[in-house]
Amino acid sequence: MASTEATEPDAPDTGIAGLEAGLDALDSVPARRTPVRQILLHKVLPPISAVVLVLAGWKLLVLARVTDDYKLPDPSAVWHSLRQLWLNGTLFDIIWTSVSRGLLGFLAALAIGTPLGLLVARVPYIRAALGPLLSGLQSLPSVAWVPAAVIWLGITDSAMYAVILLGAVPSIANGLVSGIDQVPPLYLRAGRTLGATGLRGTRHILLPAALPGYLAGLKQGWAFSWRSLMAAELIASSPDLGLGLGQYLENARTDSDMPGVLLGILLILLVGIAIDLLVFTPLERRVLRTRGLAR
């Protein structure tokens, strides 16, 4: 009886020790590097297979003559157009003209949309006034701004950047507002207790906690920037602006050059995919990894 009473007080300590040992074991799990074979199998092979299937289906449609050749050219004709741009030395110039505009416009939208999103999220009066307007602007097609921008600013780079800003700023601001709305109030109270108030609290507590939603807004903002720019280049084309992807696509349509049209569409698509894979996917993976949601 005495031995039983002696061991009963130690039981909680034994449970806590076991819990601590389990947590230490979880923390000590080594991070394993993903094997190259697994990366090739799960990351590289699926998109390559999709491209091969699309090209095979395209070739079958051409062989089956489902429509006229000038409407659906052979993939080799599109390859020939790409090769001609390469041999003429204009391929990268065309791509860079549009990419540089898109990146500069996106950076400007980032500089405007981030403080705007903070104000809308943290100041109730501004949120009541501008919140519905930002949501409405986000749903408005960017192409609708092109005629107004051309009348205001002429067929210039300024009109292109204006269309990009009007398309991307609402998405970035709304993404940040959504991320801040999902921050637990406990984080902010803990930050204030530690002295993180005002700009310091925003920098060290609010923005890191809202990062997933903010990053989603940035990704959507880039998509709006790229789409807005292509719409502006298609409609407001001018030799003074240089030859970008949108104007190249419009020139091919004017010349009834269907291989050139398809090539322009493919190049626009490839640039969008490349920016997503090279910029936003690594950022998303890093954010998820810091939160223990991905390896």
Backbone hydrogen bonds, N-H to C=O, Kabsch-Sander energy under -0.5 kcal/mol:
donor,donor_aa,acceptor,acceptor_aa,energy
5,E,1,M,-1.9
6,A,2,A,-1.7
7,T,3,S,-1.3
8,E,4,T,-1.4
10,D,7,T,-0.7
11,A,7,T,-0.5
11,A,8,E,-1.3
13,D,9,P,-0.5
14,T,10,D,-2.1
15,G,11,A,-2.0
16,I,12,P,-2.6
17,A,13,D,-2.4
18,G,14,T,-2.1
19,L,15,G,-2.3
20,E,16,I,-2.7
21,A,17,A,-2.2
22,G,18,G,-2.1
23,L,19,L,-2.5
24,D,20,E,-2.6
25,A,21,A,-1.9
26,L,22,G,-1.9
27,D,23,L,-2.3
28,S,24,D,-1.7
29,V,26,L,-1.1
32,R,30,P,-0.6
39,I,35,P,-2.0
40,L,36,V,-2.6
41,L,37,R,-2.1
42,H,38,Q,-2.5
43,K,39,I,-2.5
44,V,39,I,-1.3
45,L,40,L,-2.6
48,I,44,V,-1.6
49,S,45,L,-2.7
50,A,46,P,-2.2
51,V,47,P,-2.3
52,V,48,I,-2.4
53,L,49,S,-2.4
54,V,50,A,-2.3
55,L,51,V,-2.5
56,A,52,V,-2.5
57,G,53,L,-2.6
58,W,54,V,-2.6
59,K,55,L,-2.5
60,L,56,A,-2.2
61,L,57,G,-2.1
62,V,58,W,-1.9
63,L,59,K,-2.6
64,A,60,L,-2.3
65,R,62,V,-1.0
66,V,61,L,-1.5
71,K,68,D,-1.1
72,L,68,D,-2.0
77,A,74,D,-1.4
78,V,74,D,-1.1
79,W,75,P,-2.2
80,H,76,S,-2.1
81,S,77,A,-1.8
82,L,78,V,-2.2
83,R,79,W,-2.5
84,Q,80,H,-2.1
85,L,81,S,-1.9
86,W,82,L,-2.0
87,L,83,R,-2.8
88,N,84,Q,-2.3
89,G,85,L,-0.6
89,G,86,W,-0.8
90,T,85,L,-1.9
91,L,85,L,-1.2
94,I,90,T,-2.4
95,I,91,L,-2.1
96,W,92,F,-2.9
97,T,93,D,-2.1
98,S,94,I,-1.3
99,V,95,I,-2.7
100,S,96,W,-2.8
101,R,97,T,-1.2
102,G,98,S,-2.8
103,L,99,V,-2.8
104,L,100,S,-2.4
105,G,101,R,-2.7
106,F,102,G,-2.2
107,L,103,L,-2.5
108,A,104,L,-2.1
109,A,105,G,-2.3
110,L,106,F,-2.4
111,A,107,L,-2.2
112,I,108,A,-1.5
113,G,109,A,-3.5
114,T,110,L,-1.8
116,L,112,I,-1.5
117,G,113,G,-2.5
118,L,114,T,-2.1
119,L,115,P,-2.3
120,V,116,L,-2.5
121,A,117,G,-2.3
122,R,118,L,-2.0
123,V,119,L,-2.3
127,R,123,V,-2.3
128,A,124,P,-2.5
129,A,125,Y,-1.8
130,L,126,I,-3.3
131,G,126,I,-0.5
131,G,127,R,-2.0
134,L,130,L,-2.7
135,S,131,G,-2.0
136,G,132,P,-2.3
137,L,133,L,-2.6
138,Q,134,L,-2.1
139,S,135,S,-1.3
140,L,136,G,-0.8
140,L,137,L,-0.5
144,A,141,P,-1.5
145,W,142,S,-1.8
146,V,143,V,-0.9
148,A,144,A,-0.5
149,A,145,W,-2.7
150,V,146,V,-2.4
151,I,147,P,-2.1
152,W,148,A,-2.6
153,L,149,A,-2.9
154,G,150,V,-2.1
156,T,154,G,-2.0
160,M,156,T,-1.3
161,Y,157,D,-2.5
162,A,158,S,-2.2
163,V,159,A,-2.0
164,I,160,M,-2.1
165,L,161,Y,-2.7
166,L,162,A,-2.4
167,G,163,V,-1.4
168,A,164,I,-2.6
169,V,165,L,-2.3
172,I,168,A,-2.2
173,A,169,V,-2.7
174,N,170,P,-2.6
175,G,171,S,-2.1
176,L,172,I,-2.1
177,V,173,A,-2.4
178,S,174,N,-2.5
179,G,175,G,-2.1
180,I,176,L,-2.6
181,D,177,V,-2.2
182,Q,178,S,-0.9
182,Q,179,G,-0.6
183,V,180,I,-1.6
187,Y,184,P,-1.4
188,L,184,P,-0.8
189,R,185,P,-2.2
190,A,186,L,-2.6
191,G,187,Y,-2.2
192,R,188,L,-2.4
193,T,189,R,-2.0
194,L,190,A,-1.7
195,G,192,R,-1.1
196,A,191,G,-3.3
197,T,195,G,-1.4
200,R,197,T,-1.2
201,G,197,T,-0.7
202,T,198,G,-2.0
203,R,199,L,-2.5
204,H,200,R,-2.7
205,I,201,G,-2.1
206,L,201,G,-2.4
207,L,202,T,-2.8
209,A,205,I,-1.8
210,A,206,L,-2.0
211,L,208,P,-0.9
214,Y,210,A,-2.4
215,L,211,L,-3.0
216,A,212,P,-1.9
217,G,213,G,-2.0
218,L,214,Y,-2.2
219,K,215,L,-2.4
220,Q,216,A,-2.2
221,G,217,G,-2.5
222,W,218,L,-2.4
223,A,219,K,-1.9
224,F,220,Q,-2.3
225,S,221,G,-2.3
226,W,222,W,-2.8
227,R,223,A,-2.3
228,S,224,F,-2.7
229,L,225,S,-2.4
230,M,226,W,-2.2
231,A,227,R,-2.2
232,A,228,S,-2.4
233,E,229,L,-2.8
234,L,230,M,-2.0
235,I,231,A,-1.9
236,A,232,A,-2.8
237,S,235,I,-0.9
241,L,238,S,-1.5
242,G,239,P,-1.1
244,G,242,G,-0.9
245,L,94,I,-0.5
248,Y,244,G,-2.5
249,L,245,L,-2.3
250,E,246,G,-2.0
251,N,247,Q,-2.7
252,A,248,Y,-2.1
253,R,249,L,-1.9
254,T,250,E,-2.4
255,D,251,N,-1.9
256,S,253,R,-1.4
257,D,252,A,-3.0
258,M,256,S,-1.1
261,V,257,D,-2.2
262,L,258,M,-2.7
263,L,259,P,-2.3
264,G,260,G,-2.6
265,I,261,V,-2.2
266,L,262,L,-2.5
267,L,263,L,-2.6
268,I,264,G,-2.3
269,L,265,I,-2.2
270,L,266,L,-2.7
271,V,267,L,-2.3
272,G,268,I,-1.9
273,I,269,L,-2.3
274,A,270,L,-2.7
275,I,271,V,-2.5
276,D,272,G,-1.8
277,L,273,I,-2.6
278,L,274,A,-2.7
279,V,275,I,-2.0
280,F,275,I,-1.1
281,T,276,D,-2.9
283,L,279,V,-1.5
284,E,280,F,-2.7
285,R,281,T,-2.4
286,R,282,P,-2.3
287,V,283,L,-2.4
288,L,284,E,-2.5
289,R,285,R,-2.3
290,T,286,R,-2.3
291,R,287,V,-0.9
292,G,289,R,-1.6
293,L,288,L,-3.2
294,A,288,L,-0.7
